[in-house]
């Protein structure tokens, strides 16, 4: 990953996707944090990009406190922290 300021350094908690896709998600999340005016716009932005590039349906959750239980496609899941927020991105079967 290119050099980024410390406040935008993501921490991957768990991932089941190839390294290049992980890098893409992390860079996209940083871009969304800088670009989106409201925190509620960030999941839509990330989901929209991944739906277009990798086919639907992707799901994105961003927040400080949440629990989850879900089924995802093989190698299509990442959970990480960035700027005191937790991000969950995964693809389900169509």
ChimeraX commands (.cxc) that place a marker at each C-alpha (Angstrom):
marker #1 position 0.00,0.00,0.00 radius 0.5
marker #1 position 1.30,3.43,-0.84 radius 0.5
marker #1 position 2.54,5.69,1.93 radius 0.5
marker #1 position -0.39,7.10,3.89 radius 0.5
marker #1 position -0.72,9.38,6.92 radius 0.5
marker #1 position -0.93,7.61,10.29 radius 0.5
marker #1 position -4.56,8.65,10.87 radius 0.5
marker #1 position -5.55,6.76,7.72 radius 0.5
marker #1 position -3.66,3.55,8.49 radius 0.5
marker #1 position -6.16,0.66,8.37 radius 0.5
marker #1 position -5.89,-2.44,10.55 radius 0.5
marker #1 position -7.18,-5.63,8.94 radius 0.5
marker #1 position -8.85,-7.79,11.58 radius 0.5
marker #1 position -9.87,-10.66,9.30 radius 0.5
marker #1 position -9.92,-11.12,5.55 radius 0.5
marker #1 position -10.86,-13.85,3.16 radius 0.5
marker #1 position -9.97,-12.29,-0.18 radius 0.5
marker #1 position -6.85,-12.02,-2.27 radius 0.5
marker #1 position -4.25,-9.42,-1.35 radius 0.5
marker #1 position -4.88,-7.18,-4.38 radius 0.5
marker #1 position -8.59,-6.95,-3.59 radius 0.5
marker #1 position -7.79,-6.20,0.06 radius 0.5
marker #1 position -5.52,-3.35,-1.02 radius 0.5
marker #1 position -8.27,-2.03,-3.28 radius 0.5
marker #1 position -10.85,-2.08,-0.46 radius 0.5
marker #1 position -8.51,-0.31,1.96 radius 0.5
marker #1 position -7.60,2.41,-0.52 radius 0.5
marker #1 position -11.27,2.84,-1.42 radius 0.5
marker #1 position -12.20,3.18,2.26 radius 0.5
marker #1 position -9.54,5.86,2.77 radius 0.5
marker #1 position -10.82,7.69,-0.31 radius 0.5
marker #1 position -14.40,7.43,1.00 radius 0.5
marker #1 position -13.41,8.78,4.43 radius 0.5
marker #1 position -11.85,11.82,2.75 radius 0.5
marker #1 position -14.54,12.32,0.09 radius 0.5
marker #1 position -17.87,11.58,1.76 radius 0.5
marker #1 position -19.43,14.36,3.79 radius 0.5
marker #1 position -21.40,12.06,6.08 radius 0.5
marker #1 position -20.42,8.74,7.64 radius 0.5
marker #1 position -23.69,7.31,6.32 radius 0.5
marker #1 position -22.50,7.89,2.73 radius 0.5
marker #1 position -19.37,5.75,3.11 radius 0.5
marker #1 position -20.98,2.27,2.93 radius 0.5
marker #1 position -23.01,3.26,-0.15 radius 0.5
marker #1 position -19.89,4.57,-1.87 radius 0.5
marker #1 position -17.84,1.41,-1.21 radius 0.5
marker #1 position -20.74,-0.93,-2.06 radius 0.5
marker #1 position -21.44,0.94,-5.29 radius 0.5
marker #1 position -17.87,0.61,-6.52 radius 0.5
marker #1 position -17.67,-3.10,-5.69 radius 0.5
marker #1 position -21.12,-3.87,-7.16 radius 0.5
marker #1 position -20.03,-2.31,-10.46 radius 0.5
marker #1 position -16.57,-3.84,-10.57 radius 0.5
marker #1 position -17.16,-7.33,-9.13 radius 0.5
marker #1 position -20.89,-7.90,-9.66 radius 0.5
marker #1 position -23.73,-7.74,-7.17 radius 0.5
marker #1 position -24.62,-8.06,-4.36 radius 0.5
marker #1 position -21.99,-6.61,-2.03 radius 0.5
marker #1 position -22.86,-5.40,1.48 radius 0.5
marker #1 position -20.95,-2.80,3.48 radius 0.5
marker #1 position -21.36,-1.88,7.14 radius 0.5
marker #1 position -19.45,0.96,8.80 radius 0.5
marker #1 position -19.75,1.87,12.46 radius 0.5
marker #1 position -18.30,1.90,15.94 radius 0.5
marker #1 position -20.28,-0.86,17.63 radius 0.5
marker #1 position -21.99,-3.69,15.82 radius 0.5
marker #1 position -22.25,-7.45,15.82 radius 0.5
marker #1 position -22.73,-9.54,12.72 radius 0.5
marker #1 position -23.50,-13.02,11.52 radius 0.5
marker #1 position -23.68,-13.69,7.80 radius 0.5
marker #1 position -22.86,-16.05,4.97 radius 0.5
marker #1 position -20.59,-14.81,2.19 radius 0.5
marker #1 position -19.17,-16.04,-1.07 radius 0.5
marker #1 position -15.81,-17.78,-0.85 radius 0.5
marker #1 position -12.92,-15.29,-0.77 radius 0.5
marker #1 position -15.23,-12.26,-0.68 radius 0.5
marker #1 position -15.00,-10.88,2.86 radius 0.5
marker #1 position -12.96,-8.32,4.80 radius 0.5
marker #1 position -13.28,-6.78,8.26 radius 0.5
marker #1 position -10.98,-3.88,9.19 radius 0.5
marker #1 position -10.67,-0.73,11.30 radius 0.5
marker #1 position -9.92,2.74,9.99 radius 0.5
marker #1 position -10.18,6.14,11.73 radius 0.5
marker #1 position -11.92,4.70,14.81 radius 0.5
marker #1 position -14.56,2.99,12.65 radius 0.5
marker #1 position -15.03,-0.67,11.84 radius 0.5
marker #1 position -15.70,-1.72,8.25 radius 0.5
marker #1 position -17.29,-4.95,7.10 radius 0.5
marker #1 position -17.52,-5.70,3.38 radius 0.5
marker #1 position -18.75,-8.98,1.94 radius 0.5
marker #1 position -20.46,-10.44,-1.10 radius 0.5
marker #1 position -23.43,-12.78,-0.86 radius 0.5
marker #1 position -24.79,-15.21,-3.39 radius 0.5
marker #1 position -27.04,-13.52,-5.93 radius 0.5
marker link #1:1,2 radius 0.2
marker link #1:2,3 radius 0.2
marker link #1:3,4 radius 0.2
marker link #1:4,5 radius 0.2
marker link #1:5,6 radius 0.2
marker link #1:6,7 radius 0.2
marker link #1:7,8 radius 0.2
marker link #1:8,9 radius 0.2
marker link #1:9,10 radius 0.2
marker link #1:10,11 radius 0.2
marker link #1:11,12 radius 0.2
marker link #1:12,13 radius 0.2
marker link #1:13,14 radius 0.2
marker link #1:14,15 radius 0.2
marker link #1:15,16 radius 0.2
marker link #1:16,17 radius 0.2
marker link #1:17,18 radius 0.2
marker link #1:18,19 radius 0.2
marker link #1:19,20 radius 0.2
marker link #1:20,21 radius 0.2
marker link #1:21,22 radius 0.2
marker link #1:22,23 radius 0.2
marker link #1:23,24 radius 0.2
marker link #1:24,25 radius 0.2
marker link #1:25,26 radius 0.2
marker link #1:26,27 radius 0.2
marker link #1:27,28 radius 0.2
marker link #1:28,29 radius 0.2
marker link #1:29,30 radius 0.2
marker link #1:30,31 radius 0.2
marker link #1:31,32 radius 0.2
marker link #1:32,33 radius 0.2
marker link #1:33,34 radius 0.2
marker link #1:34,35 radius 0.2
marker link #1:35,36 radius 0.2
marker link #1:36,37 radius 0.2
marker link #1:37,38 radius 0.2
marker link #1:38,39 radius 0.2
marker link #1:39,40 radius 0.2
marker link #1:40,41 radius 0.2
marker link #1:41,42 radius 0.2
marker link #1:42,43 radius 0.2
marker link #1:43,44 radius 0.2
marker link #1:44,45 radius 0.2
marker link #1:45,46 radius 0.2
marker link #1:46,47 radius 0.2
marker link #1:47,48 radius 0.2
marker link #1:48,49 radius 0.2
marker link #1:49,50 radius 0.2
marker link #1:50,51 radius 0.2
marker link #1:51,52 radius 0.2
marker link #1:52,53 radius 0.2
marker link #1:53,54 radius 0.2
marker link #1:54,55 radius 0.2
marker link #1:55,56 radius 0.2
marker link #1:56,57 radius 0.2
marker link #1:57,58 radius 0.2
marker link #1:58,59 radius 0.2
marker link #1:59,60 radius 0.2
marker link #1:60,61 radius 0.2
marker link #1:61,62 radius 0.2
marker link #1:62,63 radius 0.2
marker link #1:63,64 radius 0.2
marker link #1:64,65 radius 0.2
marker link #1:65,66 radius 0.2
marker link #1:66,67 radius 0.2
marker link #1:67,68 radius 0.2
marker link #1:68,69 radius 0.2
marker link #1:69,70 radius 0.2
marker link #1:70,71 radius 0.2
marker link #1:71,72 radius 0.2
marker link #1:72,73 radius 0.2
marker link #1:73,74 radius 0.2
marker link #1:74,75 radius 0.2
marker link #1:75,76 radius 0.2
marker link #1:76,77 radius 0.2
marker link #1:77,78 radius 0.2
marker link #1:78,79 radius 0.2
marker link #1:79,80 radius 0.2
marker link #1:80,81 radius 0.2
marker link #1:81,82 radius 0.2
marker link #1:82,83 radius 0.2
marker link #1:83,84 radius 0.2
marker link #1:84,85 radius 0.2
marker link #1:85,86 radius 0.2
marker link #1:86,87 radius 0.2
marker link #1:87,88 radius 0.2
marker link #1:88,89 radius 0.2
marker link #1:89,90 radius 0.2
marker link #1:90,91 radius 0.2
marker link #1:91,92 radius 0.2
marker link #1:92,93 radius 0.2
marker link #1:93,94 radius 0.2
view
